[in-house]
Amino acid sequence: MAVLKSNETTSMKLQYITDNTDGKETYSTVTVSGISKAVSDADFAELAEGMASLQKFTLRNMTRLDSAKIVEE
């Protein structure tokens, strides 16, 4: 029986530092979906940095999430 990938998706999680009180950081995470799975990691990072430049908060972390449903044929 063959195993295939279905419904492949890519999304981006951007974690921002929203506050720093007494040395303790507070974070907020934004998830952006609908990103092409064909996007290279370099282009992905450039896109994340471009989006972060539009925010007033500092970007702490960017995460690429590639997912797919595994089905048996």
C-alpha positions in Angstrom: 0.0 0.0 0.0 1.4 3.4 -1.0 1.7 6.2 1.5 1.1 9.8 0.1 1.1 13.3 1.4 -2.0 15.3 1.1 -3.1 18.9 2.0 0.5 20.2 2.3 0.5 23.6 4.0 3.1 26.1 5.2 2.6 28.7 7.9 4.8 31.2 9.7 4.8 32.0 13.4 6.3 35.3 14.5 7.0 35.8 18.2 7.3 39.4 19.3 8.6 40.8 22.6 5.7 43.0 23.8 7.0 44.0 27.2 10.1 43.7 29.4 9.4 44.4 33.0 12.0 43.7 35.6 14.0 41.6 33.1 11.0 39.4 32.4 9.9 39.4 28.8 6.3 39.1 27.6 5.6 37.7 24.2 2.8 37.7 21.6 2.7 35.3 18.6 1.2 36.0 15.2 0.5 33.1 12.8 0.4 33.7 9.1 -1.0 30.9 6.9 -1.3 30.3 3.2 2.4 30.5 2.4 3.6 28.5 -0.6 5.5 25.4 0.4 7.9 26.2 -2.5 9.3 29.3 -0.7 13.0 28.9 0.2 14.1 29.2 3.7 16.1 32.4 2.8 12.9 34.0 1.2 10.9 32.8 4.2 13.3 34.6 6.6 13.2 37.8 4.4 9.4 37.8 4.4 9.3 37.3 8.2 11.8 40.2 8.7 9.8 42.4 6.3 6.6 41.7 8.2 8.4 42.3 11.5 9.6 45.7 10.3 5.9 46.8 10.1 5.4 46.1 13.8 6.3 48.3 16.7 7.5 45.3 18.7 10.8 43.5 18.4 10.9 40.2 16.6 12.2 37.5 18.9 11.7 34.3 16.9 10.4 33.1 13.6 9.2 29.6 13.0 8.3 27.8 9.7 5.7 25.1 10.1 5.3 22.7 7.2 2.6 20.2 7.6 0.9 17.5 5.5 -1.7 14.9 6.0 -0.4 11.3 5.5 -2.8 9.0 3.7 -2.6 5.4 2.5 -3.7 4.8 -1.0 
